[in-house]
Amino acid sequence: MTTAEDAAVSTTREGAVATVTLLRPGLSVAVKTQLRDALHEVAADPSVRAVVLTGSGRAFCFGQDLAEHAKVLDAGASTALSTVTEHYNPIVVALATMPKPVLAAINGTCVGAGLGFALACDLRLAAAGARMGTAFTAIGLTCDSGLSASLVRAVGSSRAAELVLLAETFTAEQAQGWGLVRDVLPAAELADGAAALAAHLAAGPTSAYAESKALMADPHLVEVLTAEGAAQARLGRTADHHGAVRSFLAKEKPSFSGR
Ligand SMILES: CCCCCCCCCCCCC/C=C/C(=O)SCCNC(=O)CCNC(=O)[C@H](O)C(C)(C)COP(=O)(O)OP(=O)(O)OC[C@H]1O[C@@H](n2cnc3c(N)ncnc32)[C@H](O)[C@@H]1OP(=O)(O)O
């Protein structure tokens, strides 16, 4: 039973629209498990006909909580990989296969697995100036949360390679120019803008949306997620990854040996 102070994710309802909010930007085990469970709940609820995924405060999602992750790495915990199979992958599959429209309202910084989650949604709105990025290679990892396929599908292989290999952040405005984001709104108007679009979709032909999503979905999603998990398992043991996480937390520039 999650008590109020433990709540890392909240779900609110406005008519047939459910809004799932990440209350913390770092994907800790608590955030991931509560997000996975919240998405399963709204997916199974026939009275929910559209879903909004958003964050709170300045950030949408920072990706894996690196402070928590460092403890797992230091402990050499074999559970580290299960986070991909038990947390990340079920969240992405829930978003991508939910039989109703899912909007990401990107209220602020959106990087790493956070970007993967946003791209697993059907539509994206973003706050003006929100920074987005892949982040993975900057800490010696590769894509997960389906991003190795969803980013290529969204922006093309050339730009996807640039975004993954260079791990530079980009703005919501740039994302809009690439077709990644439907609309960029002033931060103060994002929630209302997302609510209006979600309400419009919630009043629409839900079965037709579900069938359309199924037809347009990536037929290789599960295969992609499995391959990403295997790659993360290999990379998660590298000195580069361990060193980069330590450097990030120490606010130092990482150095990479290439292994
Ligand atoms: C040994 C056995 C191993 C077995 C196998 C292991 C498997 C390993 C793999 C497991 C699966 C991993 C899945 C990974 C998913 C991911 O998402 S990886 C990517 C993680 N995210 C990042 O790397 C992003 C890091 N953050 C940044 O790049 C920047 O912070 C930013 C997001 C671009 C924002 O920059 P800016 O606006 O300049 O703000 P900052 O000052 O940098 O940050 C503000 C505060 O927030 C803290 N913070 C930011 N990101 C994180 C994070 N990811 N985790 C924890 N904390 C974060 C940052 O430290 C600042 O904190 P304060 O200094 O206290 O304010």
The ligand as a Tripos MOL2 file, in Angstrom:
@<TRIPOS>MOLECULE
LIG
   65    67     1     0     0
SMALL
NO_CHARGES

@<TRIPOS>ATOM
      1 C1         27.3490   -4.6540  -11.6950 C.3       1 LIG1
      2 C2         26.2440   -5.4920  -12.2390 C.3       1 LIG1
      3 C3         25.5570   -4.7050  -13.3890 C.3       1 LIG1
      4 C4         24.5730   -5.6210  -14.0810 C.3       1 LIG1
      5 C5         23.9010   -5.0220  -15.3020 C.3       1 LIG1
      6 C6         23.6230   -3.5910  -15.1300 C.3       1 LIG1
      7 C7         22.6140   -3.0590  -16.0960 C.3       1 LIG1
      8 C8         22.7620   -1.5800  -16.2430 C.3       1 LIG1
      9 C9         21.6820   -0.9360  -17.0470 C.3       1 LIG1
     10 C10        20.3560   -0.9620  -16.3200 C.3       1 LIG1
     11 C11        19.3050   -0.1770  -17.0400 C.3       1 LIG1
     12 C12        19.6140    1.2580  -17.1040 C.3       1 LIG1
     13 C13        18.4640    1.9680  -17.7800 C.3       1 LIG1
     14 C14        18.8600    3.3920  -18.0190 C.2       1 LIG1
     15 C15        17.9280    4.3400  -18.2900 C.2       1 LIG1
     16 C16        18.3270    5.7410  -18.4620 C.2       1 LIG1
     17 O1         17.5060    6.6230  -18.5180 O.2       1 LIG1
     18 S1         20.0310    6.0800  -18.5560 S.3       1 LIG1
     19 C17        20.0790    7.8500  -18.6330 C.3       1 LIG1
     20 C18        19.9820    8.4190  -17.2310 C.3       1 LIG1
     21 N1         19.8930    9.8690  -17.2410 N.am      1 LIG1
     22 C19        20.9600   10.6530  -17.4240 C.2       1 LIG1
     23 O2         22.0760   10.1920  -17.6090 O.2       1 LIG1
     24 C20        20.7320   12.1410  -17.3830 C.3       1 LIG1
     25 C21        21.6920   12.7580  -16.3980 C.3       1 LIG1
     26 N2         21.3500   14.1550  -16.2010 N.am      1 LIG1
     27 C22        21.7440   15.1070  -17.1020 C.2       1 LIG1
     28 O3         22.3150   14.8760  -18.1350 O.2       1 LIG1
     29 C23        21.3640   16.5170  -16.7280 C.3       1 LIG1
     30 O4         21.1210   16.5580  -15.3400 O.3       1 LIG1
     31 C24        20.0880   17.0060  -17.4580 C.3       1 LIG1
     32 C25        18.9710   15.9940  -17.2860 C.3       1 LIG1
     33 C26        20.4020   17.2200  -18.9420 C.3       1 LIG1
     34 C27        19.6300   18.3190  -16.8140 C.3       1 LIG1
     35 O5         20.7150   19.1940  -16.8120 O.3       1 LIG1
     36 P1         20.5530   20.5740  -16.0200 P.3       1 LIG1
     37 O6         19.2690   21.2230  -16.3820 O.co2     1 LIG1
     38 O7         21.8520   21.2710  -16.1990 O.co2     1 LIG1
     39 O8         20.3630   20.1500  -14.5040 O.3       1 LIG1
     40 P2         21.4540   19.4740  -13.5640 P.3       1 LIG1
     41 O9         22.0340   20.5240  -12.6760 O.co2     1 LIG1
     42 O10        22.3800   18.6230  -14.3510 O.co2     1 LIG1
     43 O11        20.5160   18.5020  -12.7050 O.3       1 LIG1
     44 C28        19.6110   19.0480  -11.7530 C.3       1 LIG1
     45 C29        19.6680   18.1330  -10.5440 C.3       1 LIG1
     46 O12        19.0970   16.8660  -10.9310 O.3       1 LIG1
     47 C30        20.0460   15.8420  -10.7260 C.3       1 LIG1
     48 N3         19.9030   14.8290  -11.7490 N.ar      1 LIG1
     49 C31        19.7660   15.0450  -13.0880 C.ar      1 LIG1
     50 N4         19.6500   13.8780  -13.7350 N.ar      1 LIG1
     51 C32        19.6910   12.8870  -12.7830 C.ar      1 LIG1
     52 C33        19.5920   11.4580  -12.8320 C.ar      1 LIG1
     53 N5         19.3940   10.8140  -13.9630 N.pl3     1 LIG1
     54 N6         19.7120   10.8020  -11.6580 N.ar      1 LIG1
     55 C34        19.8840   11.4520  -10.4910 C.ar      1 LIG1
     56 N7         19.9620   12.8140  -10.3600 N.ar      1 LIG1
     57 C35        19.8610   13.5050  -11.5240 C.ar      1 LIG1
     58 C36        21.3980   16.5140  -10.7870 C.3       1 LIG1
     59 O13        22.3640   15.7540  -10.1400 O.3       1 LIG1
     60 C37        21.0990   17.8400  -10.0910 C.3       1 LIG1
     61 O14        21.0210   17.5670   -8.7200 O.3       1 LIG1
     62 P3         21.4880   18.7030   -7.6730 P.3       1 LIG1
     63 O15        22.9220   19.0250   -8.0100 O.co2     1 LIG1
     64 O16        21.3060   18.0600   -6.3390 O.co2     1 LIG1
     65 O17        20.5460   19.8570   -7.9450 O.co2     1 LIG1
@<TRIPOS>BOND
     1     1     2 1
     2     2     3 1
     3     3     4 1
     4     4     5 1
     5     5     6 1
     6     6     7 1
     7     7     8 1
     8     8     9 1
     9     9    10 1
    10    10    11 1
    11    11    12 1
    12    12    13 1
    13    13    14 1
    14    14    15 2
    15    15    16 1
    16    16    17 2
    17    16    18 1
    18    18    19 1
    19    19    20 1
    20    20    21 1
    21    21    22 1
    22    22    23 2
    23    22    24 1
    24    24    25 1
    25    25    26 1
    26    26    27 1
    27    27    28 2
    28    27    29 1
    29    29    30 1
    30    29    31 1
    31    31    32 1
    32    31    33 1
    33    31    34 1
    34    34    35 1
    35    35    36 1
    36    36    37 2
    37    36    38 1
    38    36    39 1
    39    39    40 1
    40    40    41 2
    41    40    42 1
    42    40    43 1
    43    43    44 1
    44    44    45 1
    45    45    46 1
    46    45    60 1
    47    46    47 1
    48    47    48 1
    49    47    58 1
    50    48    49 ar
    51    48    57 ar
    52    49    50 ar
    53    50    51 ar
    54    51    52 ar
    55    51    57 ar
    56    52    53 1
    57    52    54 ar
    58    54    55 ar
    59    55    56 ar
    60    56    57 ar
    61    58    59 1
    62    58    60 1
    63    60    61 1
    64    61    62 1
    65    62    63 2
    66    62    64 1
    67    62    65 1
@<TRIPOS>SUBSTRUCTURE
     1 LIG1         1 GROUP 0 **** ****
